[in-house]
Amino acid sequence: MATRYDQDAKAKAVRLVREHRDEYDTEWAAMRAISARLG
């Protein structure tokens, strides 16, 4: 079953990916790195 996250957690993750996107080769790489940090 998928884990449910509240809207604040989702918004934080999206914001972090947008802010740090240009530090990575791809958007997918940014998402993976941010998700690893957030747990």
C-alpha distance matrix in Angstrom:
0.0 3.8 6.5 9.2 12.7 16.0 18.5 20.8 18.4 17.7 21.5 22.5 20.4 22.0 25.4 25.3 24.5 27.3 29.7 29.3 28.8 32.4 32.1 29.9 30.8 27.9 25.4 22.6 24.3 24.6 20.9 20.1 22.8 21.9 18.2 19.6 22.0 19.6 17.2
3.8 0.0 3.8 6.4 9.6 13.0 15.2 17.4 15.0 14.1 17.8 18.8 16.8 18.2 21.6 21.7 20.9 23.6 26.0 25.7 25.2 28.9 28.7 26.8 27.8 24.8 22.1 19.5 21.4 21.3 17.5 17.1 19.8 18.6 15.0 16.9 19.1 16.6 14.7
6.5 3.8 0.0 3.8 6.5 10.1 12.8 14.6 12.0 11.8 15.6 16.2 14.6 16.6 19.6 19.6 19.5 22.3 24.3 24.2 24.2 27.9 27.6 26.0 27.5 24.8 21.9 19.6 21.1 20.4 16.7 16.4 18.5 16.8 13.3 15.1 16.8 13.8 12.1
9.2 6.4 3.8 0.0 3.8 6.8 9.5 11.7 9.9 9.7 13.3 14.5 13.6 15.3 18.1 18.8 19.0 21.3 23.4 23.9 24.1 27.8 27.8 26.7 28.3 25.5 22.2 20.5 22.2 21.0 17.3 17.8 19.7 17.3 14.2 16.6 17.6 14.3 13.4
12.7 9.6 6.5 3.8 0.0 3.8 6.6 8.1 6.2 6.6 10.0 11.0 10.5 12.5 15.0 15.7 16.4 18.7 20.4 21.1 21.7 25.5 25.5 24.7 26.8 24.1 20.8 19.5 20.9 19.1 15.7 16.6 17.9 15.1 12.5 15.1 15.4 11.8 11.8
16.0 13.0 10.1 6.8 3.8 0.0 3.8 5.5 5.5 6.5 8.8 10.2 11.1 12.7 14.5 15.8 17.1 18.8 20.3 21.7 22.6 26.3 26.5 26.2 28.5 25.9 22.3 21.7 23.1 20.8 17.7 19.1 20.0 16.8 14.9 17.6 17.2 13.5 14.3
18.5 15.2 12.8 9.5 6.6 3.8 0.0 3.8 5.5 5.1 6.0 8.6 9.9 10.5 12.1 14.2 15.5 16.5 18.1 20.0 20.8 24.4 25.1 25.1 27.2 24.6 20.9 20.8 22.4 19.9 17.0 19.1 20.0 16.6 15.3 18.6 18.0 14.5 16.1
20.8 17.4 14.6 11.7 8.1 5.5 3.8 0.0 3.8 5.4 5.1 6.1 8.6 9.9 10.4 12.2 14.3 15.3 16.3 18.2 19.6 23.1 23.5 23.9 26.5 24.3 20.7 21.0 22.0 19.1 16.6 18.7 18.8 15.1 14.5 17.4 16.1 12.7 14.9
18.4 15.0 12.0 9.9 6.2 5.5 5.5 3.8 0.0 3.8 5.5 5.2 6.3 8.7 9.9 10.7 12.5 14.4 15.4 16.6 17.9 21.5 21.5 21.6 24.2 22.0 18.6 18.3 19.1 16.4 13.8 15.4 15.6 12.0 10.9 13.7 12.7 9.2 11.1
17.7 14.1 11.8 9.7 6.6 6.5 5.1 5.4 3.8 0.0 3.8 5.5 5.2 6.2 8.6 10.0 10.8 12.4 14.3 15.6 16.2 19.9 20.4 20.1 22.3 19.7 16.1 15.9 17.4 14.8 11.9 14.1 15.0 11.7 10.6 14.1 13.7 10.7 12.5
21.5 17.8 15.6 13.3 10.0 8.8 6.0 5.1 5.5 3.8 0.0 3.8 5.5 5.2 6.0 8.6 10.0 10.6 12.1 14.3 15.2 18.6 19.5 19.8 22.2 19.8 16.2 16.9 18.2 15.2 13.0 15.8 16.1 12.5 12.6 16.0 15.0 12.3 15.0
22.5 18.8 16.2 14.5 11.0 10.2 8.6 6.1 5.2 5.5 3.8 0.0 3.8 5.5 5.1 6.1 8.6 9.9 10.4 12.2 13.9 17.2 17.4 18.1 20.9 19.1 15.8 16.4 16.9 13.6 11.9 14.3 13.8 10.0 10.6 13.6 11.9 9.5 12.7
20.4 16.8 14.6 13.6 10.5 11.1 9.9 8.6 6.3 5.2 5.5 3.8 0.0 3.8 5.5 5.2 6.2 8.7 9.9 10.7 11.7 15.3 15.4 15.4 18.0 15.9 12.6 12.8 13.5 10.4 8.2 10.7 10.6 7.1 7.4 10.7 9.9 7.9 10.8
22.0 18.2 16.6 15.3 12.5 12.7 10.5 9.9 8.7 6.2 5.2 5.5 3.8 0.0 3.8 5.5 5.2 6.2 8.6 10.1 10.3 13.9 14.9 14.9 17.1 14.7 11.1 12.1 13.4 10.3 8.5 11.8 12.3 9.2 10.0 13.6 13.1 11.6 14.3
25.4 21.6 19.6 18.1 15.0 14.5 12.1 10.4 9.9 8.6 6.0 5.1 5.5 3.8 0.0 3.8 5.5 5.2 6.1 8.6 9.9 13.0 14.0 15.0 17.6 15.9 12.6 14.3 15.0 11.4 10.7 13.9 13.4 10.1 12.0 15.0 13.6 12.4 15.8
25.3 21.7 19.6 18.8 15.7 15.8 14.2 12.2 10.7 10.0 8.6 6.1 5.2 5.5 3.8 0.0 3.8 5.4 5.1 6.1 8.2 11.3 11.4 12.4 15.5 14.2 11.4 12.8 12.6 8.9 8.7 11.5 10.1 7.0 9.6 12.1 10.5 10.1 13.6
24.5 20.9 19.5 19.0 16.4 17.1 15.5 14.3 12.5 10.8 10.0 8.6 6.2 5.2 5.5 3.8 0.0 3.8 5.5 5.3 5.5 9.2 9.8 9.9 12.4 10.7 7.7 9.3 9.5 5.9 5.9 9.3 8.8 6.6 9.1 11.8 11.3 11.4 14.3
27.3 23.6 22.3 21.3 18.7 18.8 16.5 15.3 14.4 12.4 10.6 9.9 8.7 6.2 5.2 5.4 3.8 0.0 3.8 5.6 5.3 8.3 10.2 11.0 13.2 11.6 8.7 11.4 12.0 8.6 9.3 12.8 12.3 10.3 12.9 15.6 14.9 14.8 17.9
29.7 26.0 24.3 23.4 20.4 20.3 18.1 16.3 15.4 14.3 12.1 10.4 9.9 8.6 6.1 5.1 5.5 3.8 0.0 3.8 5.9 7.8 8.9 11.0 13.9 13.2 11.1 13.7 13.3 9.7 11.1 14.1 12.6 10.6 13.8 15.9 14.4 14.8 18.2
29.3 25.7 24.2 23.9 21.1 21.7 20.0 18.2 16.6 15.6 14.3 12.2 10.7 10.1 8.6 6.1 5.3 5.6 3.8 0.0 3.8 5.6 5.5 7.5 10.8 10.7 9.2 11.6 10.4 6.9 9.3 11.7 9.7 8.7 12.3 13.8 12.6 13.9 17.0
28.8 25.2 24.2 24.1 21.7 22.6 20.8 19.6 17.9 16.2 15.2 13.9 11.7 10.3 9.9 8.2 5.5 5.3 5.9 3.8 0.0 3.8 5.4 5.8 8.1 7.4 5.9 9.0 8.4 5.6 8.3 11.0 10.1 9.8 12.9 14.7 14.5 15.7 18.4
32.4 28.9 27.9 27.8 25.5 26.3 24.4 23.1 21.5 19.9 18.6 17.2 15.3 13.9 13.0 11.3 9.2 8.3 7.8 5.6 3.8 0.0 3.8 5.4 7.2 8.1 8.3 11.5 10.3 8.3 11.7 13.8 12.5 12.8 16.1 17.4 17.0 18.7 21.4
32.1 28.7 27.6 27.8 25.5 26.5 25.1 23.5 21.5 20.4 19.5 17.4 15.4 14.9 14.0 11.4 9.8 10.2 8.9 5.5 5.4 3.8 0.0 3.8 7.0 8.8 9.5 11.7 9.4 7.6 11.3 12.5 10.5 11.4 14.9 15.4 14.8 17.1 19.7
29.9 26.8 26.0 26.7 24.7 26.2 25.1 23.9 21.6 20.1 19.8 18.1 15.4 14.9 15.0 12.4 9.9 11.0 11.0 7.5 5.8 5.4 3.8 0.0 3.8 5.5 7.1 8.7 6.1 5.7 9.4 10.2 9.0 10.8 13.7 14.2 14.6 16.9 18.9
30.8 27.8 27.5 28.3 26.8 28.5 27.2 26.5 24.2 22.3 22.2 20.9 18.0 17.1 17.6 15.5 12.4 13.2 13.9 10.8 8.1 7.2 7.0 3.8 0.0 3.8 7.1 8.5 6.7 7.9 11.1 11.8 11.5 13.7 16.0 16.6 17.7 19.9 21.5
27.9 24.8 24.8 25.5 24.1 25.9 24.6 24.3 22.0 19.7 19.8 19.1 15.9 14.7 15.9 14.2 10.7 11.6 13.2 10.7 7.4 8.1 8.8 5.5 3.8 0.0 3.8 5.3 5.2 6.5 8.8 10.1 10.9 12.6 14.4 15.7 17.1 18.7 20.2
25.4 22.1 21.9 22.2 20.8 22.3 20.9 20.7 18.6 16.1 16.2 15.8 12.6 11.1 12.6 11.4 7.7 8.7 11.1 9.2 5.9 8.3 9.5 7.1 7.1 3.8 0.0 3.8 5.4 5.0 6.2 8.7 9.9 10.5 12.1 14.2 15.5 16.4 18.1
22.6 19.5 19.6 20.5 19.5 21.7 20.8 21.0 18.3 15.9 16.9 16.4 12.8 12.1 14.3 12.8 9.3 11.4 13.7 11.6 9.0 11.5 11.7 8.7 8.5 5.3 3.8 0.0 3.8 5.4 5.0 6.2 8.6 9.9 10.5 12.3 14.4 15.3 16.3
24.3 21.4 21.1 22.2 20.9 23.1 22.4 22.0 19.1 17.4 18.2 16.9 13.5 13.4 15.0 12.6 9.5 12.0 13.3 10.4 8.4 10.3 9.4 6.1 6.7 5.2 5.4 3.8 0.0 3.8 5.4 5.2 6.2 8.6 9.9 10.7 12.6 14.4 15.4
24.6 21.3 20.4 21.0 19.1 20.8 19.9 19.1 16.4 14.8 15.2 13.6 10.4 10.3 11.4 8.9 5.9 8.6 9.7 6.9 5.6 8.3 7.6 5.7 7.9 6.5 5.0 5.4 3.8 0.0 3.8 5.5 5.2 6.1 8.5 9.9 10.8 12.3 14.2
20.9 17.5 16.7 17.3 15.7 17.7 17.0 16.6 13.8 11.9 13.0 11.9 8.2 8.5 10.7 8.7 5.9 9.3 11.1 9.3 8.3 11.7 11.3 9.4 11.1 8.8 6.2 5.0 5.4 3.8 0.0 3.8 5.5 5.2 6.0 8.5 10.0 10.5 11.9
20.1 17.1 16.4 17.8 16.6 19.1 19.1 18.7 15.4 14.1 15.8 14.3 10.7 11.8 13.9 11.5 9.3 12.8 14.1 11.7 11.0 13.8 12.5 10.2 11.8 10.1 8.7 6.2 5.2 5.5 3.8 0.0 3.8 5.6 5.2 6.1 8.7 10.0 10.5
22.8 19.8 18.5 19.7 17.9 20.0 20.0 18.8 15.6 15.0 16.1 13.8 10.6 12.3 13.4 10.1 8.8 12.3 12.6 9.7 10.1 12.5 10.5 9.0 11.5 10.9 9.9 8.6 6.2 5.2 5.5 3.8 0.0 3.8 5.5 5.2 6.4 8.8 10.1
21.9 18.6 16.8 17.3 15.1 16.8 16.6 15.1 12.0 11.7 12.5 10.0 7.1 9.2 10.1 7.0 6.6 10.3 10.6 8.7 9.8 12.8 11.4 10.8 13.7 12.6 10.5 9.9 8.6 6.1 5.2 5.6 3.8 0.0 3.8 5.4 5.1 6.2 8.6
18.2 15.0 13.3 14.2 12.5 14.9 15.3 14.5 10.9 10.6 12.6 10.6 7.4 10.0 12.0 9.6 9.1 12.9 13.8 12.3 12.9 16.1 14.9 13.7 16.0 14.4 12.1 10.5 9.9 8.5 6.0 5.2 5.5 3.8 0.0 3.8 5.4 5.1 6.0
19.6 16.9 15.1 16.6 15.1 17.6 18.6 17.4 13.7 14.1 16.0 13.6 10.7 13.6 15.0 12.1 11.8 15.6 15.9 13.8 14.7 17.4 15.4 14.2 16.6 15.7 14.2 12.3 10.7 9.9 8.5 6.1 5.2 5.4 3.8 0.0 3.8 5.5 5.2
22.0 19.1 16.8 17.6 15.4 17.2 18.0 16.1 12.7 13.7 15.0 11.9 9.9 13.1 13.6 10.5 11.3 14.9 14.4 12.6 14.5 17.0 14.8 14.6 17.7 17.1 15.5 14.4 12.6 10.8 10.0 8.7 6.4 5.1 5.4 3.8 0.0 3.8 5.5
19.6 16.6 13.8 14.3 11.8 13.5 14.5 12.7 9.2 10.7 12.3 9.5 7.9 11.6 12.4 10.1 11.4 14.8 14.8 13.9 15.7 18.7 17.1 16.9 19.9 18.7 16.4 15.3 14.4 12.3 10.5 10.0 8.8 6.2 5.1 5.5 3.8 0.0 3.8
17.2 14.7 12.1 13.4 11.8 14.3 16.1 14.9 11.1 12.5 15.0 12.7 10.8 14.3 15.8 13.6 14.3 17.9 18.2 17.0 18.4 21.4 19.7 18.9 21.5 20.2 18.1 16.3 15.4 14.2 11.9 10.5 10.1 8.6 6.0 5.2 5.5 3.8 0.0
